Every structure is written in structure tokens, then in C-alpha cells.
Amino acid sequence: MATPLSPDRLLAALRAEGVRVVEHPGWRTRNRNHKGAWGPVHGVIVHHTVSSGSAASVALCRDGYAALPGPLCQAVIDKEGTVHLIANGRANHAGTGDGDVLRAVRAETAPPPAAAQDTDGNAHFYGFECVNLGDGKDPWPAAQLDAIERASAALCRAHGWSAGSVIGHKEWTRTKTDPRGFEMRTMRSRIAARLGKPAGGPGTPTRPGTPATPRYQPFPGSSFFTSATSSPVITAMGRRLVAEGCSAYAVGPGPRWSEADRRSYAKWQRKLGFTGSDADGVPGRASWNALKVPYTR
């Protein structure tokens, strides 16, 4: 069981995983929470849009249509691999499905064949609508599949879920066929492999010669960042903050945690969209993963 991510944390999780994100106006407050529960969330459902073109598909999923008002998902993933954020909260994407499937997702085991139509999926699943005609002929470009992998892994990582928390719409209900054109078992294998590595690494290799995965410094915990800490990790962090245009340093950065480090890190948190106590300058896991501090012995 998990509380849905706030807009700031959703955005930070996606960016930490290396997702190319476009924020559409109003996405942070667009939802259908007035029509029913939103949460606890248990997983992600992947769909195809039965449409073409990024702009048209985003508009369709944002606004919906007469028989099914929008938003129709939280994000649209286009063929270029861009994730378009259009909503935060309950969306009309899953509909009713099989409670046994939901129980399998919660247990992170293989879902049984969908049979019953007895459970409100909109309350419990994030939805990614992926631009594709859904005719079995429209291709799924490598960039799009990589974005599906990354975006799904981002939510799993943020909630502490495994790849078993990601299903296709056709696995949720017997009335749907999406996504059509790739296997969800294969996608789950990709997501599982990604979750076994630090956030933000390269995509699944598609040809020989793919560069090795960069190694980033694991999050050392918020208690690491005190005036008593002197470590090359602090220097590496500071250099990344400078590179991101978030410097509040007069000199340095250096190895001992300082007020300049805290103020610089607060700039980074605000750049990610965090506010209030979430932008106090003390590193948290999501913002740290997004910073991609090089591994330091």
C-alpha cells in the first residue's frame, strides 16, 4: 500500500531515472479526484492510445471525449521517448478490472488471467498512455520502449516496488487488448534489470558496443550531511551542483559539509520543483538520485 506521489516527487523520480519530461500547463492539479478515491496506489498500467501524433494524443488524453472525460492518464509517452505530464491524481484510464489481478500486483507476483470486473482500477494505478495505433502494425520505436521502461522503473523505485507492479491494460481486464505490439513480460524483465542498477543509467542495449553503465554515488542518508562530515562525496556533490547552475559557493566546494553546501543543495531542490520543507537544503533520496553524483571511494 502506498500514498500517491506528490507532483514534486513524481517529477523528481522521473528525472532521476533519466526520463525526458514535458510539463503541460495545469498538470499538477488536473484529476478526477471528485469522482472517487485516489490511492492507495499499488502499481502502473501501460496502455496504447489508438491515436497518432504527440500533440493530438496529448490533447486527447488530457481532455478526453464525450463518453469518457479526461484526464485519461497521468502521462503520455510519445514515439520520441518524451513523457508528457498531463495530470496528477485519479484519471479515467483503468476502469473496472479483476480484484485477483490487483491482489497479485500487490503481492508482486505474476497476474492471473483477468476474469472478473469487480474493482476500480482508477483508484489504485498510475496510467501511462503510449502513442500507438494499437493495430499490431504500428511500430514501437526503441526510444519509446526505453521511456516506458524508465518511467515505470521511476515509479517502482520511488515506491519501493518491484517490476511485478507494472502490468498492461489487457492484463487488468479481459475487455482490452492494449498494449499491442510488445510483450509485457519482456517489459517487466527490462524494468527489473533497471531496478537492479542505480537510477538513471543507459537503456537496454540494442546493439553491440553500448557504453557501460555509469556508476553513481548511492544516497548516504540524510544524517550524513552534518558539519561533522568531511568526505570526498561532499566535494563530488558540490561539483555537480555547480555544473547544474545551483552554486551558492564563494569558494570550493570542499569535503566538509557547510552552509554553502546546504544553500546550494536547496537551489537544486527548488530547480527540481520541491518547495517548503522539501527544499531545506538537506539531501533526500529522490533529489540525490536526480543529481547523479559520480561514485567516489
Salt bridges, closest charged atoms under 4 A:
ASP8 OD1 - ARG28 NH1 2.73
GLU17 OE1 - ARG157 NE 2.84
GLU17 OE2 - ARG194 NH1 3.58
GLU23 OE2 - ARG15 NH2 3.49
GLU23 OE1 - ARG28 NH2 3.65
ASP63 OD1 - ARG62 NE 2.81
ASP78 OD2 - HIS84 NE2 2.91
ASP100 OD1 - ARG103 NH2 2.67
ASP120 OD2 - ARG90 NH1 2.82
GLU129 OE2 - HIS47 ND1 3.88
ASP138 OD1 - LYS79 NZ 3.36
ASP146 OD2 - ARG150 NE 2.72
ASP146 OD1 - ARG194 NH2 3.98
GLU149 OE1 - ARG190 NE 2.72
GLU149 OE2 - ARG194 NE 2.81
GLU171 OE2 - ARG188 NH2 2.84
ASP178 OD2 - HIS47 ND1 3.35
ASP178 OD1 - HIS169 ND1 3.16
GLU183 OE1 - ARG185 NH2 3.97
GLU244 OE2 - ARG240 NH2 2.86
GLU244 OE1 - LYS271 NZ 3.13
GLU259 OE2 - ARG262 NH2 2.69
GLU259 OE2 - ARG263 NE 3.94
ASP278 OD1 - ARG9 NH2 3.16
